Amino acid sequence: MNVVPFNDGELHRQQRNLTNSQRKNIQNTREGVLVNNLIKDKDINFNDTKDSYLISDKISLPNELYQDNKIIDKKLVPLSAIALGIMSSVAILSGFASRSARIAKDLPREKWLPAVTRNVQLSKEMHQLVYQFIQNPNKKTFIAGAGVLTLSTMAFMGKTFIDGFKDIWVKRKEANIQKNLQENLITVETQSFSGKMQIIRSMLSKYALDFEKYITPDGEKVLPNFGKNKFFSPTFTSNDQIKDKKQSDWGNLILGIGTFAGILGLGFLSLRNLSKSKGYLQEGINNTKNLIKEVVKTSENSTKDLDKDNLEHMFMSIDDGAENLESFIREQIGALKWSDGKEKSEFLDRILTKLKTSTTKANPNYAGDGTPRPAFNSFVEDYRAFFYNWLLDTNNPQFKYLFFGITGLTAASYGGKLAGDAIKEVQVKKINAETELELQKRLVSTELRNFKSKKDAAILPLVDEFYKQVDSGNRSKEELKAMAENVLFEIKNGPPFVYS
């Protein structure tokens, strides 16, 4: 009987590319075959059925039948844990806020974090376009905006067409790849089918010869079997598999040792580099200090404004947390050749205050002046921004060539990336199909061993029962013949079934 089992490797290969309607039709066919072939025969009496089916006197049920692995119902424990966890997080955050406020009230003013302006970033060209319409509605912004909208629509439709063309091309290639894969799988499925049929023929030949000695009328009775054909479950572990496993274990051990040694070596190298960097930094600080001394020596009252800027930057650059830094600054500022002592004192106080202050204000040109009010900035990274600039000033040829250059580069980059992705997808599908074919070829032997093992699991208990009846001597040759015929019938037509 040819029936489709759900766990058959051939069926899995067949099912991969079937449509839903094809799967439904195959399922209906399978159900029809099962119903039409497994019809009960009402004419066989109980004794004949017991003999022909080799029903033993007493067979225990499997232990797994009585195992009841219940899922423990946690009920409301997870919900309670989530609720308490969230509320605990809220409590921790509120405690953090309270502690932060308590610390802030006694913190020196120079340690306070600066007030920040809420910057609204217009990083998309369309957002910037709307802002310009509202903030500065005039002829130029209207024409530039309309041009950008037109260009955006053209780019969107072009992108849609190219994306669709790429998907269609990849799908056609995928269809060819799948067709070639199915053509190549015919040989694989034939090998699997032929192997299973050969296993069945081999088992039929073996047991037919064995049974013939007990059911032939003129044959001599052979000594009792003594359990030589007891049920067994063969395993298939070759020496090559054991060798590969040992090699894999050694490989993993060597890889682990190598990784650990690499971590230690790289860590040592990192510490060594940091030690070198510390020396280089100290050398740079010493050079800056020497440069400060040179500036102080050559300082004049007429160059004090320039000296202030230079010295302020250099003093801030040597801030390494050293304890003698303040005394060095006091010594150098005191040696300045400025006529106004008050100016030197104010300059010293400003430098020392900056060194002690933890933060500084951001540049107001892009971050606002620190007022907690919204500020708008526009940093656009979009090829359409260059088109907008060109439309605002069409008399500037550089805007024109900048737009064509950036837009051409963007289009070429996108087209190249799309072509690369399409070729990559096709190549990956080809390699995946080749890998699938190689896997299915390798799985033929595994599938045949699986089939043989399950066939033995179904047949050997019947064979064992047959020999028990032979050893008991309570059965006639006709009865033994009926039992043997049933075993052979089970070998040929019983599970696991062969799908053809």
N, C-alpha and C positions, 0 to 999 in steps of 0.2 A: 504493500500500500504506500503510495506516494503522498505524504502529508507534510505541510509546512510547519516546523516547530518554531517557536518564538525566539529561541536562543541559538539558532543555527547561524554559522558564520556566513554561509552563502546568502541566506535571507537578508542579513544585515547589509551585505554588499548590494543586493538587489534593491533594498528599500531606500537607499540613500537619495536617489534622484527621482523617486516616484512622486507623482502628484497625489493630492488627497483622493480624487476619484479613482485613481489606479489602486491606491491602497485599499479603498473600500471594496472594489471589485475582487481583489485578491483575497481579502478577508471573507467575502461571501463565498467565493470558490472553495476556500479552505473549509469553511463550515459545511458546505455541501458534500465535499469529499468525506469528511468525518462522519456525517450523518448517514450517508449512503453505504459506507463500508463497515461501520460498527453497528450493525443491526443484530439484535438478539435472536438466537435460534431457539424457538419454543419447543422443538421436538426432542431435545436432548434431556434425558432424565438426570436426577441428582447424582447417582453413582457414576454415570458416564462423565458428567461434568467434573466431578471430583477427581476421577482418574486422569482424564485428558488434560486438565489444568494443573495437575500435580499439586493438589492441595494437601499440605502437611497436616499432621495431627495437632501440632501445637507450635505456633510461632508467636513470639512476644512482640508487642508493639514497640516502636522506637522510643527511647527515653525523651527525645526532643518533643514528643507529643504532649508531655505533661509539664513542660516548662512554660511558665507564665511570667514573662518579663513585663511587668506593669510599669507604666510611666508614673512617677511620683508627682502628684499634683501639688505644686508649690502654692497654689491659691493666690492669696493677696500679698505674699512675701515680696515678689518683684515690684509690685506697684508701691508697696510701702517703702521699699528701699529707694526707689526713684524719687518719691515725694520727699523723704527725709534727706536724701542726698542733695536735691535742688535747694531745699530750705537751708541746709547746712552751708551751701555755697553762698547763698544770699547773706546769711549771718556773718560768714567770714569776710565777704566784701564790705558789708556795713561796718564791721570792726576795723577793717583796713582803712576805710574812709575816715572813721572817727580818730584813729591814731594819727593819720596823716594831718588832719586838721589840728590836732593837739600839738604836733611837732612844728607845724608851720607858724603858729602864733608866736613862738619864741625864737624863730630862726632869724639870724641877721639879714638885713635887707639886701646886702650884696650877694646873698646865697639864694635869693628868690628866683624862681623860674620866670622868664620874661613873658609879658602878655603877647599873644599872637593874633595876627589878623586872619580872619577866615577867608582863605583864598579859594575862589571858584575858578577851576581850571577849564578853559575851553580848548580841549585837546582834539576835538573832532571838527572837521571843516564845516559840516552842516550846522553844528551848534554855533560856531563862530559866525557863520553866515546869518543866522537868525539874529544873533546879538547885534551885528552890524546893521541889519534892517531896522531894528528897534532903536538903537543908539544913534545912528547917523543915516536917516532915510534921505537919500538923494539919488540923482540920476546914475552916478557911477556905481554906487553899491547895488542899485537895482539891476543894472546891466550885468555886473559881475556875478551877482547872485543867480540871475536867470541863466547865465552861461554855465555856472557850476552845476546847477540843477540839471541842465541838458546833458552835460558831460557825465554826470552821475548816472542818469538814466541810460545813456549809451553804454557806459561801462558795465552797468548791471545786466543789461540785455546781452551784451557780448560775453560776459562771464557765464550767464545762464546757458547760452548756446555752446560755448566751449566745454563747460562741465557736462552738459548732456551728450555732446559728441564723444567725450572721453568715456563716459559711462557706457554708451552704446558699443564703442569699440572694445572696451574691456569685456563686456558681456558676450560679444560675438567670439572673442578669443577664448573666453571661459567655456562656451558651448563646444568649440572645437577640442579644447583640452579634455572636457568631460567625455566627449564622443570617443576620442582616442583611448582614454582610460578604460571605458566600458569595453572597447574592442580588445584591449590587452587583458582585461579581467576574464574574458571568455576562456582563455587557456588556464588561468588560475582556477576558475570554478570547475572546469572540466577535470583538472587534476584532483580537486577535492572530491567531486562526485565519483570519479573513477576509483579513487582510493577507498571511499566508503563502500562502494559496491564490491571491491576486491576483498575488503575486510569481511563482509558478509559471506562471500563465496568461500573464503578461507575457513571461517568458522563452521559453515555448513559442511565443508569437506571433512574437517577434523572430527566434528561430533558425529557425523554420519558414519565414519569408519569406526569410531569408538563404540557407538550404540549397536552397530551391526553385529558385534561379537556376542551380544546378549539377546538379540531378538531373532537371529538366524536359527531356524529349526534344527539344522544339522551341526550347528556350531558347538564347540565345547565351552562349558561354563568356566569362566576365568575366575581366579581367586578374588575374594572381596577387595573392594577398592581401598578401604581403610582411610578414607578422608583425603585422598590425594587431590581431589578436585574441589576441595572446600572453597567457599567464596573468598576471594581476595580482591584487593584494589591495587592494581599495578601503579607504580610511580615511574616517572621518566626523568631521571637525573643522570646525565652523562658525565663522563670524566672531564670533558671540555667545559661543561657548565661549572663544575666544582673548581677547575683550574681558573676559569675566568673570575669566579667569585673571590678566590684567594688573591688573584692579581688585583682585583678591584679594591680589596681591603688594604693591601700594601700600598696601592696608589693613593687611597684616601689618607693613610697614615703619613706618607711622604708629603702629600699636599698640605696636610695640617701642620707638620713640622716646618715646612718651607714658609707657610703663611705666618706662623708665629715668629720665626727667625726674621722674616721681612719686616714685621711690625716693630720688633726690637731694633733692627738696624735703621729703619726709617725714623724711629723715635730718637735714637742716638744722633742721627744726622741732623734732625730738626733742632735738638738742643745745642748741637755744635754750631749750627747756623745762627741761632739766636744769640749765642755767646759772642760770635763774630760781629753780629749786628750791633750788640751793645757796645762793643769796642769802637766800631765805626761811628756810632751816634755820639759817643763821648769825644771822639776825635773831632767831629763836626762842631760840637759845642765849644771845645777849646779854640778851634779856629775862629768861631764867631766872637768869642771873648777877646781874642787878639785883635780882630777887626774893630771891635768896640773901642779898645784902647787907642787904636790909630785914629779913629774918628774924634775921640776926646782930645787927643794931642793936637790935632789940626783944627779944632773948633774955633770959630771966631764969632764975635757978636753979630756980624753981618750975615752969617750963614746959619743962625740958630734955628730958623724955621725948617730948613732942609735937614739940619742935624736932628731936630725933634722927630721928624718922620722916620729917618733912618734908625735912630737909636731906639725908638718905640718898637719897631718891627724886630730889631735884633734882640732887645731885651725879652720880648715875648717868645722868641724862638729858642732861647736857652732855658726856658722854664722846665727844668727836669726834677723839681721837688727838692733840690739840694738845700741844706740848712744855711749854707754860706752865700746863697744867691742874693738875699736882700742886702747883706753887707757889701757885696761886690757892686750892686747897683748904686748904693749910697756913695761908695767910694768914687765910682766913675762919674756920676752926676755932679758930685761935689768938686771934681777936677775940671769941669767944663769952664771954658773961658768966656762966660757970659757976664755982662756987667750987672744985670738985674738979679740979685739973690732971691727975691720973692718968686721970680719966674722959674728959677731952678727948683725951688721948694715945691711949687705947684706941680711942676713936671714930675718930680719925684713921687709926690702923693698920687698923681694920676696913674703912674706906672705900677706902684705898689698895690693900688686898689684894683687895677685890672688883673694883676697876678692872683689876687685873692678871690676875685669874682668867678663864680662857677659857670656863668652863661654870658652870652652876648646877644645883642639884637641882630636880626637878619637884615640884609640889605633892603632898604625900603623900595628900591627900584623894581623888585620882583616879589617881595614878601610883605609889602605894606609898612606902615610906620608903627605897628604895634597896637593900633587902636582896634578894639574888638568889634569891628564892623566888616561886612563883606567887602572883598576886593576882587576884581576880575582880572585874570591873566589869560593870555592865549599863546600856548606853545603847541602848534599844530604840526603833526607828522603825517602829511597826506599829500599825494601828488596833486590833488585838486587845489590846494592852497597856492601852488605856483600859477595855476590857471587864473585864479582869483586876482593875484597880484598883477598878472599881465593885463587882464581886462580893466583893472583900475588905472593902469598907465600903459596904453598900447604903443606909445611913442618910444618906450624903452626897449630896444631889441634884446637886451640881456634877459629881461623877463620872459620874452618869447622863447629864446633858445633854452633857457633854464626849464621852462615848462615842457618843451618838446623832449629835452634830454631826460628829465626825471620821469615823465610819462612813458617815454619809449623804454627806458630801463625798467620801470615797474611792469609794463606789459610784457616785455621779454622775460623778466624774472618769473612772472606768474605763469606765462605759457611754458617756459622751460620746466618749472616745478611741476606743472600739470602733466606735461609729457613724461617727465621722469617718474612721477607717481604712477601713471598709466602703465609704463613699461615695467616698473617695479612690481605692480600688482599682477601683471600677466606672468612675469617670470616667477613670482612667488607661487602663483597657481600652478604653473608648469612643474616646478620643483615639488610642490605639495602632491600633485598627481603622481609624479614619479615615486615619491616617498610612499604614498598610499599603495601603489602597485607593488613596490618592493616589500612593504609590510604584509600585504595579502599573500604574496608568494611565500614569505617566511612563516605565515600563520597556517599554511596548508598542513604542514606536519603537526603543528599544535592541534589543529582542528581534528585531524585524523586520530591522534592519540586520545583526544577528548571523546571522540565518537567510540573508539575501541574500549575505553575505560567504562563509559556508560553502558555500552552493549554488554560488557562482561558483568556489570552490576545487575543488569536485568536478567541475564541468562544463567550465570553460574549458580545462583540459588536453586534454579530449576534442575540444572545438571546434578547438583549435589543431592537434591531430593530423589532424582532418578537412581543414582547409585545407592542411596539408602534403601530404596525399594529392592534393588538388585541384591544387596547384601542381606536383606531380611529374608529373602527366598519365599515370600508370601504372594508374589505376583507371577502370573503365567506369562509366557512369551507374548501372547496376544495383548495382554494388558501393558506389558513393557513396551511393545511396539507402538501402542496408542500414545503412551507417554512420550516416547522418543519422537514420534511424529509431531506431537504438540511442541516439543522443544525446538525442533527444526523449523516448524511454522513460525514460532516466536522469533527465532533468529532472523528469518527472512522478512517477516512482516511486522514485528514488534518494535517498540521504541528503543533507542531514538530513531525516528523515521528519516528517510532520505528524500530530500526534495529534488524533484527533477522537473 
